[in-house]
């Protein structure tokens, strides 16, 4: 009986060792496996960023001045606003002073090329914060964006994604009014 148990234990050890070697040969765990929460936040960022960037590219320059009613921002103003807000949210997550105010680009960026540039610059600034995020650092307390309450580093990044998605909803409406299919529906 003792010999049989020893043989079974050896077989299990060999099987587990083989499984480990096979798994180890496949490389290190992906970021999503080692940091699933921060990877989920990055994934939502990438999706929201893609919608904004594709919207900016898709709308003809002449329609950057389009606004459905006088009470709302133009298409271009929304994108310029998003660019400024990106800096405020992501600077909080990065633990630094924002290099731009929320409304800086609404005042200065007027052409499609200018707006796309400031949007791209702001997303590159944010990419640094999203790429550096780990599940551990997500819980580190940082000052709140827009002077808000201090919160975990994940908070301003998640709020930024929410902000982009809110304004993408505006842009979808602008596209539909213009008879255009928005980027996410085109995929």
N, C-alpha and C positions, 0 to 999 in steps of 0.2 A: 504494500500500500504506500509506504514511504517512497519507494523508487518510482511508483506511478505518479505520485504528487510532484516529485522532483522533475520528472520528464515533462509533465504538463506545465510546471512553472518555467522550465527552460524554454519550452515551445512558445509560451506566452511572451517571455522576455525577448526571444528572437523575433517574434512577430511584431512586437512593439518597437524594437530597435530598427527593424526593416521599415516599418511605417514612418519612423522618425527620419531615417535617412532619405526615404522617398520624398517626404514633405520638405526636409531641409534642402534637397536639391532643387526645389521649386522656388527658392529664394526666400527673402524675408517677407513677413506678413505685409500686406498692403496697408497703406495709411488708414483705410476704412476699417481694417480689422484691429489695428492698434489704437486708433483714435476715432471711434465711430461717431461720436457726437460732433467733434470739430469737422470731420469729413462731411457729415450731413449739412453742416452750416456752409462749408465751402461749396458743396454741390448746389445748394439753393442760390448762393452768390453767383456761381457760374451761369446758372439758368437765367436769373434776373438780369445779369450783365449782358448776356447774349441777346435777350429781348430788347434791351435798350440800344445796344450797338447796332443791331439789325434794323431797328426802327429808324435810327438816325440815318443810316445808309439808304434805306428804302424810300423815305419821303423825298419828293423832288424839292429842290431849293425854293422854288416859288411858293410852296405850301408850308414852309417853315413859319410864315407869318399868319397862317390860318388859325383862327379861333372861332369856335362854334357860336359863342355869344361874347358880348363885350365884357362880361364879368369874369372871364377865365383867361388863363395864360394862352399864348400862342403855342403851337407845336414846338417851335424852337426855344421859347422861354421855359417850357417844361423841361426839356433836355438840359438847358443851361442851369436851371434850378437844381436838377438832380446832380449835376457835376459839382456844384457848390456844396450841397448837402453831403455828398460822398466824402468830401474832405472833413466835414465836421464830425460825422459818425466815425470814420476810420481813424482820425487823429485821436479821438477818445480811446479807441481800442488799442492804438499804438502808444498811448500814454504821453502824447505830446500836444503842443498847441497847434491848432489848425492853421495851415499856411494860407487859407482862404476862408472868407465868410460865406455863409449860405447864398447870399444874393450877389456876390461879386460878378459872376458871369452873366447873370440876367442883365446887368448894367453894361457889360462890355462886349460880349460875344454876340454878334448880329448875323453873320453869314453862316451857311451850312458848314463850310470848312472850319470856321472859327469854333463853332459849337461842337463839331465832331472832335476837334483837337482837345478842347477843354474836357469833354466827356472822356476821351481816351486817357488823358493825363490823370484825371481823377480816378478812373478805374485802375490804372497802373499803381497809383498811390495806395488804393485799397487792397489791391492784390497782395501787397507786402503784409498787411495785417491778417488777411485770410490765410495766406500760406504759412505764416508763423504760428497760427493757432493750433494748440493741442488740447486734448481734453483737460489736462491739468491747467494750462494757462487760461482756458476758457473761464475758469472759476476765480481767477485773480481779480481783485476789485480794482477798478479804474474809475476816474471821474466820469460822470455822466455827460453824454453829448448834449449840446445846447444848454449847458449849465444845469442839467438834470441831476437826479440823485445818483450817487455812486452805485455801481453795479458790477457784476461779473463782466470780464472782457468780452464774453460772448454777446452780452446784451446790446451794445451799440452795433455790433455786426449783424445781429438778427434784425434789429430795428432798421438798419440800412436796407437789408433785403426787402423787408416789408414796405419801406418807403419806395423803393424801385418798383415793386409790384403794384403798389397803389397808382403810381404815375404811369406805369405801363397800361393799366386799365384805362386811364385817360387817353393815352395815345391810340389804343385799340378803337375807342369811340371816334377819334379824329379820322383814323384810317377808314372806318366803316362809313362815316358821313361822306368822305371823299370817294366812296365806291371802291376802296382798296381792301385787299385781304392782309391783315396784320401778320407779322413774321411768325408768331407761334402757330397760327392757323395754316400757314403755308408749308410747314414742315410735315 
